[in-house]
Amino acid sequence: MSTFGSVKTKRGIAGLRDLTPADIPAIIDYWLLSPPEYLDFMGVNRQLLGSSEDIHKRFLNAVRTGDPTQSVIALAITLDDLFAGYTLLRRYSEAVNYSHWHIVISSLRGQGLSTALYPLRIKAYFDVVPIVQLIHQTRTGNLGVNRMLDKFVMISETKFIDKPDGVAIPGNFHIRFVRREDIPRFFVRAVELGIDPRIWPTV
């Protein structure tokens, strides 16, 4: 199991590591036990989400194998070494790749974990698979996620998407593009935002 760095936050030391099968039950609980109004806010297509068995199979297949052709890869977000959430990379080609991330512990949402870990997360994607571009596709109504991304990368376009990536229903989305050469700038920006690195990789 690889780790990808850690940062100090007001809630503790946040880190990023490979997902393991032991993390999957918490992900299943997140998706199936979250309040309906939360899933509605997230714009989740319940049919695409599926059953606990469906979710378990998807994430078991997303545990990183080291195969450079693996199409879906999940990494774990931790806080003081406890599982707090995950990020998922879905690959279609060198230039068409989408990322998703979720904090599964409700009390930790809006606490700055996603902002603090953003540079590490993006670098990890580009390090573990041979991609040249990543696409952020975020629902316009998800203000928290968009405020976080605004700190690092600009919106390229906003449009209605009939078939969004992942388990989302159709809707209006902001589109942002990230390339490998953007990564050093993200780490500089993190320092400007006051993020305190514990273990950062060389960029």
C-alpha positions as CSV (number, residue, x, y, z in Angstrom):
1,M,0.0,0.0,0.0
2,S,1.4,3.4,-1.1
3,T,1.0,6.7,0.7
4,F,1.0,10.0,-1.2
5,G,1.7,12.6,1.4
6,S,0.0,14.4,4.3
7,V,-0.9,17.9,5.5
8,K,-1.8,19.5,8.8
9,T,-5.3,20.7,9.1
10,K,-7.4,22.2,12.0
11,R,-8.9,18.7,12.5
12,G,-5.7,16.8,12.4
13,I,-3.2,15.3,9.9
14,A,-5.0,14.6,6.6
15,G,-3.4,12.1,4.3
16,L,-3.8,10.2,1.0
17,R,-3.1,6.5,0.5
18,D,-4.2,3.6,-1.6
19,L,-7.7,2.3,-0.9
20,T,-7.9,-1.2,0.6
21,P,-10.7,-3.7,0.8
22,A,-11.1,-2.9,4.5
23,D,-12.2,0.7,3.5
24,I,-15.1,-0.4,1.3
25,P,-17.8,-1.1,4.0
26,A,-17.6,2.6,5.1
27,I,-18.1,3.6,1.5
28,I,-21.2,1.4,1.2
29,D,-22.6,2.9,4.3
30,Y,-22.0,6.4,3.0
31,W,-23.9,5.8,-0.2
32,L,-26.7,3.6,1.2
33,L,-27.2,5.2,4.7
34,S,-26.9,8.9,3.8
35,P,-30.1,10.9,4.2
36,P,-32.2,11.1,0.9
37,E,-32.0,14.9,0.9
38,Y,-28.2,14.7,0.9
39,L,-28.2,12.3,-2.1
40,D,-30.7,14.6,-3.8
41,F,-28.4,17.6,-3.2
42,M,-25.6,15.5,-4.7
43,G,-27.7,14.7,-7.7
44,V,-27.3,10.9,-7.3
45,N,-29.0,8.5,-9.8
46,R,-30.1,5.8,-7.4
47,Q,-30.4,3.2,-10.2
48,L,-26.8,3.8,-11.3
49,L,-25.7,3.6,-7.6
50,G,-27.1,0.1,-7.2
51,S,-27.0,-2.3,-4.3
52,S,-24.4,-2.8,-1.6
53,E,-23.1,-5.7,-3.6
54,D,-22.8,-3.5,-6.7
55,I,-21.0,-0.8,-4.8
56,H,-18.6,-3.4,-3.2
57,K,-17.8,-4.9,-6.5
58,R,-17.1,-1.5,-8.1
59,F,-14.8,-0.4,-5.3
60,L,-13.0,-3.7,-5.0
61,N,-12.2,-3.4,-8.7
62,A,-10.9,0.2,-8.0
63,V,-8.3,-0.9,-5.5
64,R,-5.0,0.0,-7.2
65,T,-3.3,-3.0,-8.7
66,G,-0.3,-1.3,-10.3
67,D,-1.6,-2.1,-13.8
68,P,-1.1,1.1,-15.9
69,T,-4.2,0.3,-17.9
70,Q,-6.5,0.0,-14.9
71,S,-9.6,2.1,-15.8
72,V,-10.8,3.0,-12.3
73,I,-8.6,3.7,-9.4
74,A,-9.6,4.8,-5.8
75,L,-7.5,6.3,-3.1
76,A,-8.4,6.8,0.5
77,I,-8.5,10.1,2.3
78,T,-7.5,9.7,6.0
79,L,-7.5,11.9,9.1
80,D,-5.0,10.9,11.8
81,D,-4.7,7.6,9.9
82,L,-8.5,6.9,10.1
83,F,-10.5,6.4,6.9
84,A,-12.4,9.6,6.2
85,G,-13.3,9.5,2.6
86,Y,-12.1,8.6,-0.9
87,T,-11.3,9.9,-4.3
88,L,-11.9,8.1,-7.5
89,L,-10.2,8.4,-10.9
90,R,-12.2,7.2,-13.9
91,R,-10.1,6.8,-17.1
92,Y,-11.3,6.8,-20.7
93,S,-8.2,8.0,-22.6
94,E,-5.0,10.0,-22.1
95,A,-6.9,13.2,-22.2
96,V,-10.4,12.2,-21.0
97,N,-10.3,11.3,-17.3
98,Y,-12.7,12.3,-14.5
99,S,-12.1,12.6,-10.8
100,H,-14.7,12.3,-7.9
101,W,-14.1,12.7,-4.2
102,H,-16.3,12.3,-1.1
103,I,-15.8,12.8,2.6
104,V,-17.8,10.0,4.1
105,I,-17.9,11.3,7.7
106,S,-20.5,14.1,7.7
107,S,-18.9,16.0,10.6
108,L,-15.7,16.4,8.5
109,R,-17.3,18.0,5.5
110,G,-16.5,21.7,5.0
111,Q,-13.5,21.4,7.3
112,G,-10.9,22.1,4.7
113,L,-9.7,18.5,4.0
114,S,-10.4,18.6,0.3
115,T,-8.6,21.9,-0.1
116,A,-5.6,20.8,1.9
117,L,-5.3,17.5,0.0
118,Y,-6.0,18.9,-3.5
119,P,-2.4,19.2,-4.7
120,L,-1.5,15.7,-3.4
121,R,-4.6,14.2,-5.0
122,I,-3.9,15.7,-8.4
123,K,-0.3,14.7,-8.3
124,A,-1.2,11.2,-7.3
125,Y,-3.5,10.7,-10.3
126,F,-0.8,11.8,-12.7
127,D,1.9,9.7,-11.0
128,V,0.1,6.4,-10.9
129,V,-1.3,6.3,-14.5
130,P,-0.1,7.7,-17.8
131,I,-2.7,10.5,-18.4
132,V,-2.1,14.0,-19.8
133,Q,-5.3,15.7,-18.7
134,L,-7.9,15.5,-16.0
135,I,-11.4,16.9,-16.2
136,H,-13.4,18.2,-13.2
137,Q,-17.1,18.0,-13.8
138,T,-19.0,19.5,-10.9
139,R,-22.6,20.3,-10.4
140,T,-23.2,24.1,-10.4
141,G,-25.3,23.9,-7.2
142,N,-22.6,22.2,-5.2
143,L,-21.1,25.5,-3.9
144,G,-18.7,23.9,-1.4
145,V,-16.9,21.8,-4.0
146,N,-16.8,24.7,-6.5
147,R,-15.4,27.1,-4.0
148,M,-12.6,24.6,-3.2
149,L,-11.8,24.2,-6.9
150,D,-11.9,28.0,-7.5
151,K,-8.8,28.3,-5.3
152,F,-6.8,26.2,-7.8
153,V,-8.3,26.0,-11.3
154,M,-10.6,28.2,-13.3
155,I,-13.9,27.2,-14.9
156,S,-13.6,26.6,-18.6
157,E,-17.2,26.2,-19.4
158,T,-20.7,25.6,-17.9
159,K,-23.2,23.4,-19.7
160,F,-26.0,21.0,-19.4
161,I,-24.8,17.4,-19.5
162,D,-27.2,14.6,-20.3
163,K,-24.9,11.8,-19.2
164,P,-22.5,13.0,-16.5
165,D,-19.6,10.8,-15.4
166,G,-20.2,8.6,-12.5
167,V,-23.6,8.1,-10.8
168,A,-24.9,11.6,-11.3
169,I,-28.3,12.6,-12.9
170,P,-28.3,15.0,-15.8
171,G,-27.9,18.7,-15.0
172,N,-25.8,21.8,-15.3
173,F,-22.1,21.3,-14.6
174,H,-18.9,23.4,-14.4
175,I,-16.1,22.0,-16.5
176,R,-12.4,22.5,-15.5
177,F,-9.3,21.1,-17.1
178,V,-6.0,20.1,-15.4
179,R,-2.8,19.1,-17.0
180,R,0.4,17.7,-15.6
181,E,2.3,21.0,-16.0
182,D,-0.3,22.6,-13.6
183,I,0.8,20.5,-10.6
184,P,3.8,22.6,-9.3
185,R,1.5,25.7,-9.4
186,F,-1.0,23.9,-7.1
187,F,1.6,23.3,-4.5
188,V,2.7,26.9,-4.6
189,R,-1.0,27.9,-4.3
190,A,-1.4,25.6,-1.3
191,V,1.4,27.4,0.5
192,E,-0.2,30.8,-0.3
193,L,-3.5,29.4,1.3
194,G,-1.6,28.6,4.5
195,I,-1.7,24.8,4.1
196,D,1.0,23.2,6.3
197,P,2.7,20.2,4.6
198,R,3.8,17.3,6.7
199,I,5.0,15.0,4.0
200,W,5.0,16.5,0.5
201,P,6.5,14.9,-2.5
202,T,9.0,16.6,-4.8
203,V,7.3,18.3,-7.7
